[in-house]
Amino acid sequence: MIRVEDKGEGVEFEVKVIPGSSRTAVAGEYDGRVRLTIAAPPEKGKANKALIKFLAETLALRKNDITIVKGSTSPLKRLRLRGISADELLQRLGPAARGSDAEEKRSDGKGLPPGRTSPKRLNALEEN
């Protein structure tokens, strides 16, 4: 279960970032954190910029509403988001970030871990 703290005008939560991945996506839950794969390399802040851009697009927020509070040089980061509630955050992140029940539904039956199934493949599986 993702741990999210309400902070007045927004929320704080932790993420596990995997930079240098083949694509940028929500890849599930890791020890109470949102697990994210980021395509940008972990050099000169590129992965952090890509993380903020991805979350802004995914969560329908402005980039200025997203702050890395802790862990700017670490894969484990604490983020503060303004203008969103905990429920909205979890809903907008999608089923991959909501826990094991949602992850089990995403399994493609071929041994791929949750979050590693392409969106096209997921849609095809849901239609069957």
CORLINTA-V437768 format. One record per backbone hydrogen bond with DSSP energy under -1.0 kcal/mol. NH is the residue of the N-H (numbers start at 1). CO is the residue of the C=O. E is the energy in kcal/mol with one decimal. If there is no record, write none. Layout:
NH:CO:E, NH:CO:E
This chain:
3:32:-2.2, 5:12:-3.0, 7:10:-3.4, 9:7:-1.4, 11:81:-2.3, 12:5:-2.3, 13:79:-1.9, 15:77:-2.6, 16:34:-2.6, 17:75:-3.1, 18:36:-2.5, 20:40:-2.3, 21:38:-2.6, 25:37:-2.1, 27:35:-3.3, 30:33:-2.7, 33:30:-1.6, 34:14:-2.2, 35:28:-3.0, 36:16:-2.8, 37:25:-2.5, 38:18:-2.4, 43:41:-1.7, 46:43:-2.0, 49:45:-2.3, 50:46:-2.3, 51:47:-2.5, 52:48:-2.4, 53:49:-2.4, 54:50:-2.7, 55:51:-2.7, 56:52:-2.4, 57:53:-2.2, 58:54:-2.9, 59:55:-2.8, 61:56:-2.0, 65:62:-1.7, 66:63:-1.6, 67:80:-2.4, 69:78:-2.4, 70:78:-1.5, 74:71:-1.6, 77:15:-2.4, 78:70:-2.6, 79:13:-3.2, 80:67:-2.6, 81:11:-3.0, 82:65:-2.2, 83:9:-3.1, 89:85:-2.4, 90:86:-2.2, 91:87:-2.2, 92:88:-2.7, 93:89:-2.0, 94:90:-1.0, 97:94:-1.4, 98:95:-1.4, 103:99:-1.9, 104:100:-2.6, 105:101:-1.4, 107:104:-1.0, 116:113:-1.9, 122:118:-2.5, 123:119:-2.4, 124:120:-2.1, 125:121:-2.4, 126:122:-2.5, 127:123:-1.7, 128:124:-1.1
